[in-house]
Amino acid sequence: MTATITTINPATGAPLQTYTAFSDAQIEQAVAQGHAAALAWGREPLAHRVQAVRNLAAELRRQKDAFAQLITAEMGKPLAEAAGELEKSAVTALYYADHAPRLLADEAVAIDGANPPVEAWISYEPIGLVLAVMPWNFPVWQVMRFAIPSLVAGNGVLLKHSPNVTGCALALQQLVQDAGLPPHLLTTLVVDEPSVPAVTERLVADDRIAAVTLTGSNRAGAAVGAAAGRASKKSVLELGGSDAFVVLDDANVELAAAMAVKARFHNGGQSCVCAKRFIVAQSVAERFTELFVQGTKALKVGDPTDAATQVGPLARGDLREALQRQVDRSVAAGARLLVGGAALPGDGSYYAPTVLDGTGPGMAVFDEETFGPVAAIAVAADDDEVVRLANATPFGLSVSIWSASKERAVGVAKRLTTGAVFVNAMTASDARVPFGGTKKSGYGRELAAAGVREFCNTRTYWTVKT
């Protein structure tokens, strides 16, 4: 029997579209075509590739409104946030169009004292076809932040997206072609959920796949990383997060609380880099909590196509059930429920924005990644306890620290293990700086110079002058 995928609108529970999953023969054809396209693309001059990503930026903006509606229909985020994905992707494409000639230029290396004289340089060259296993929470941005630098570097992309955003995955393939890039340079595979582990492992082992990148769960990352290791291939993993939002006793509490609401509930809290654990100095904890709860209560939850909506549904019903179990276990362990804490009635996978106080190590909302609109507040007596609590996690993606003193905030940050630090700002990815994690949040970097070079052959040239 042929496998199918049916996408569901999480705001209504209604089916959207049914797709036929690829057969083994179709997957083989996609790999062969993608491999050939990648090899041809890597031989194109860099100036041609730069112009292509510039054209891609224009196409992302041209299709922004229509594509945003598809994102909202498939995974439920508010339309404005969906449109923001397209715009952020366009800005990233323009960044690489402007900077790739410098980032990918040969770098001369002085070899002093060599006899006979030597001329040496480092070159950043394409590696071929890269498999991308991508998540549903940012259906366009997660793909584009990897694909744009990979394409400008001269590589091809084989995309295995999440089944619940299959429409977005196929639309991305078409968008890249609409921008004038060659057919099959970004190829989408339609793979049903039960087949994903076996298909992914087979693809990673295929000699035509040069490397693999994954954004997703730790379970999926461990499987893909192990498969890449067996195949001796480069892998980049961007995995879970349980980011700390630290409020020190000299912080602007009003500003910190306002930004905390945005940092936690953006995208319905369904982001690896969302602030999840709010570690607050004891002397300002009462005021911060009061303001944070007020801001949470003021959020408008509802139809994501309504311009006034700030929080839409969770992307799937099973995600809402898992979140409820984490909240229930934490309350049973002694956490205090200040607001929310339950699914909302009616159609769709809505969950009330939730704040829990009195949390700490040993509670699910503190120890585990919560992928939804649930915030965990913990109180710290001093900076040493801030450090202890912030580090009490297997994850290490980023940290946001609020303080009147940059020096103090940076001093605290240097005692923490994360891939990024934001002082008096919420965490976010930006094309101009590298993005990635430590510990169980993964390894490798996306964006900036590091991102465009991750999937390059950093090649040494050493020539003896004759």
N, C-alpha and C positions, 0 to 999 in steps of 0.2 A: 504494500500500500504506500502511495506517495505521501510523504510528510508535508504538512502545511503549517503556516504561521498566521495567526489571526491577531492583528493589533486591536487594542481596546482603548477607548477614551476613558481615562481615569476620572474625569469629572462627572461622567454619566454612567459608566459601566457598559456602554453600548459598543458593539464591535464596529471597527472602522474599515478594515480591509483584510482580505485573506490572500496570502502569497504562497506559492508552491516552492518548497525548499529545493535547493540545487541537488541534483544527482551527483554521484561520483564523477561521471563523465563531464558534467558541467563545471564542477570544481577543477578538474584537470584542464579543461579548456581555458578557464579563467586564469589559472596559474601560468599556462603556456603563453597566453596572449599578454598577460601582465609582465612576464619575464622578458619577452621580446620587446615590448614597449619601453621597459625600463632601460634595457641595453641601448636602444636607439636614442632615448632621451639623454642618457649620460654622455653621448657623443655630441650633443648639441652645444653650441657656444654658450658660455655663461650669460652673455648679454641677451640671448634668446630666452633663456630660462627666467631671467630677471623680468623681461617684458611680459612673459606669461603669467607670473604671479601678480604683476601689476594689473593685467587684464582680469585676473581672478578677483582682485579686490573690487573692481568695478562691477563684476557680475554678482558678487555677494551683496553689494548694495542695491543692485537692480532687482534682485529677487527677494530682498529682505522681508517685505510685508507678507508675501505669499508663503515664503518658507517659514516665517514665524508662526503662521497659522497652523502649519503642519506640525511643528514642534509642540505647540500648545495642545493640539488634538491628541498627539501620541503620548506625551509624558506629563502634561498638565500644568506647566509653569505659566505664570501670567504672560500675556502677549508682549508687554513691554520688555520683560526679561528675555523672552525668546528673540525679539528683534535685536536686543543688546548682544546676543551671541553672534549674530551675523555681522553687526558693526564691529565688534571686537576682532572678529576674524579678518575683516577687511583692513582694519588698522594694522594688524599683524602682517598681512600680505604686503602692505605698503612699507612697513618697517624693513622687511627682508628685500623688497625691491630696491630700497634706498641703500641698504647696508651690506647685502650679500657680496657685491664686488670686493669690498674690503675684508669681510669675514672669511671669504673663501680664496683670497689672493695667496699666491705663493709667498712664503716667508724665507728670506735669505738668512743663512746662518754663517757667521764668520768662523772659519777654521784656521786659527792662527798657528804659525810655526810648522805647518805641514810641508814636507819636502818629498816629492814635488808638490807644488801648490795645488790646493783643492778648492773647488767651488761646490757649495752645498746649499740645499734649500728644502723646505717642507712644503708639501702640496696636499690639499684637501680634495680628494677625488671621490666620485660616487661609488657606492658598493653594489647597487642593483635594486632588486625588488624587496621591499620591507613589509612584513606582515604586521598589521595593526589590529589589535583586539581592543575594542573601544566600548565605553559604558553609555548608558541611556541618559544620564542626568544632565549633560550638556551635549546634545546629539550632534551639534555642528562644531562648537568651539573645541571640544576634546579632540575631534578628528583634525580640525584645521591647525591647531597649535602644534601638532606633530607633522601633518602632511605638508604644510606650506614650506617650512625649512627643508624638509626632505625632498620636495619637488625642486626647489631652487638649487639644491645641492646636486641634482641630477639623478635622483632615485625615482622608482615607481612605488606605488602603494597598493597593497592588497588588503582590503578592509573587511574585517569580520566584526560587524556591529552587533549591538544587543538586539535580540529578536523583537522586543516590544517597540523599537523605533526603526523597523525595517523600511517604512516609507521614507524616513529621513535619510537612511543609508543609500537607498536607490536614488533619491533626489540629489544627494551630494555627488554621486557618480555623474549624473546628468549635468549638474551645475559646472563641474570641472570641464566637461566637454563643451558646454555652452560658452565657457570662457576662452575656447579655442585651443585648449591643450589636447594632445593626441588621444585618440580612443585607447582604452585599456590602461592608460597611465595611472588612473585611480579606478580600481575594479572592486565592486561590492560583491561579496559572497552572501547568499541567503541560506543560512544554516539554522535548522530548528534546534531548540534548546537541548533535547537529549543527545543530539549528535555533536554538540560543540566540543566536548573534551577530546573525543577521538579524532575529529576533523582537525582541530587545532594542533594536536600532537603530530599528526601526519604531515601537516603543512610545515611545521617548524623543522621536521626532519628532512624535508624536500631540499635537494641541493640547489634548486632554483630560488629558494628563499634565502636572502643574504643575512637577515636579522629580524628581530621581532620586538615590538613595543606593546605594552599592555597597560591600560588604566582600568582598575577594577578592584575586586576584593582580594584579600590576602590569600584566600584559598585558590582563586584563579591564578594569582601571581605566582604562588609557589609551584603550581603545576606547569605553567608556561616557563618560568625560570629554570625548573628542573629539565624540561624538554630541551630548552636552548643549551643548557650545560652539556647534556648528552650529545647534542649535535655540534658542540664547540662553536656556538654562534653568539654574537653580541645580542644582549637584551637590555631593554630599559623598562623598569617597572615603576609605575606611579600607583600606589596602593592606598590603603585606608588612612584615616587621620582622626585624631581626637585633640584638635588644637586647643591650646590654652589661651584664654583672653585674660590677661593679668592686669589688675587695677591696684596700683601701689597707693600708699596713704597720702601722697602729694599730688595725685592726679586730679584733673578737672572731672569731677564725678558726673556732672550733668552731661558733658560731652561724651564721656566714656559710656554711660548708660544708653544714650541715644544711638551711638554707633554699635553698641552691643546687640541691640535689637536687630539692626540691619545685618550685622555680621552673622547672627545665628539663624535668622529666618529667611534670608535671601535664598531663592530657589527652593523654598519650603524646607530649608535645612538639609537638603539632599545634595551635599557637596563634601568632598573629602577635606577641602580647605576651609569649610565653615568653622567659626568658633563654636566649640561644644562645651568646654569646661571653663567656667568663669571663676577665677581664683582671685579673691578680693581681700585687701587688707582689712583687718578687723575694725579699725577706727572709721572706715567709710563704708563698711559692708551694709549697714542698715539703710543708709541713704541710697546707695547704689541699687540694692534689691528693690526698694520702694519704687524708684524710677524705672527700673527694668521691667517690673511687673506692670506698671502703668502703661509703658510702651507696648508690652506684649498684649495686654487687654485691648489696646486701641487698634491692633492690626485687623484689617478687613479680610476675612477668609471667604472665598466663594468662587464663583464662575471665573475661570482664568481668562475668558474672552472679554470680561467686563473690565474696562480701563481703571475702575476704582479698586479692583482686587489686588491685594498685596501678597496673599498666600493662597496658592491653589491646592489641589489634592496631591497626595502622594502618588507616585507613578504606578503603583500596583497594590492590590489588596493585600498580598502576602507581606509586603513591606510594612503596611500599617499594622498588621497583626504582630509582626516581630517587634516593632517599636512599642506596642502596648505591653508586650511581655517584659521588655526592659524597664518600662516605667513601673509596672506592678512589682517586679522583683526589687527595684530600688526602694519603693515605698515600704515594702515588707522588711527591708533591711534598715529602715529608720529615716529615709529621706522624707522631707516635708513637701507636700504638694501645695504650691501657692496659686497656681492657675492652670486650667486645662486638665490634661491627664486622661483624655478619653477620645474615642472616635466620635465624629459628628454624625448625626442622623441624616438619612436621606441617601440618594444615589451618589455614587462616586466614592473615592477612597480618601475622604477628608479626615484630618486629625486636628484637634484643637491645639493651637500654640501653647506650649507647656513650659512651666518653670518649676524646678525642684530645688529646694534649699537644704542645707545640712548634709550635702553629699561629700563623698571622699572615697579613698581606696576601699575596695570591698563591695562597692555598689555598681550595678550594671551600667548605669548612665555615666559613671566616672571611669570605669575600667574598660568599657567596650566603646566601639564607634557607634554613635546613634545617628542613623541616617533619616532624619526627619525633624519636625519642629519641636524639639525637646532640648531645654537648656538645663545644665547642672551647675549650681552655685556652691562653691566651697570657700570657707573663710580661713585666712592665714594670719597668724599672730605677727609675723615679721618677714623680712625678705628671705631668710633661710628657709622658712616653712613654705613660702611661695615657690622656691626652687625645688624643694622636696616634692610638693604636690604636682607642680608642672611636669616634673620628670617621672612621676609615678604612672607611666603609660608605656606600652610597647611601641607606640607610634612616635614619629618624629618628623612631621611635615613642616609646620610653621608655628610661630607664636606671635601674639599681639600684646604689647606691653604699653601701659598708659602711666605716664609720670610727667611731672613738671621738669624733671631733669633728664636730658638725653643721656648724660654720662651714667647716671644711676640705672636707667633702663637698659643701656647697653651692657653695663656690668652684670646685671641680673641675667641678661640674655646669654652672655658668654658662659654662664654656668648651666645652661640648658642645651639639650641635644635636639636640634631641628635643622631643617634645610633652609629655613628663612626666618628672619626676624623683622617685624614691623613695629615701629615705635610711634604711638599716638596715631595709628591708622589701622584699619581692618586688613586682614590678609587678603591678597588677591594675586593672580598671575598677571604678568605684564611682559610684552614682547622684548623689552629692553633689558630684563634681568632674568637669570636662570630660574627655573622652577623644578623642584623635586624634593624628595624626602630622605630621611635617615631611618635607621632601625627598621621596624616593620612597615614603614611608609614607603619603602622601596629604595631604588638606586637609579643612577643616571639622571640626566637633566634635559629638560625641554626649554625652548626659547633662548633668546640672545645668542651669543657666539657659541656657547656650549651646546645649545639645541641644534644648530645647523651643522655642527661638527660631530655630533654623536653618531650619525650614520654616514660618516665619511671614512674613507681609508686615509688615515693620516700617514702620508707616505714620505719617506726620506729619499732624497736624491743626493748622491755623492759622486762628483765627477773630478777626475784628476786631469789637470790642465797639461796638454801635451805641446 
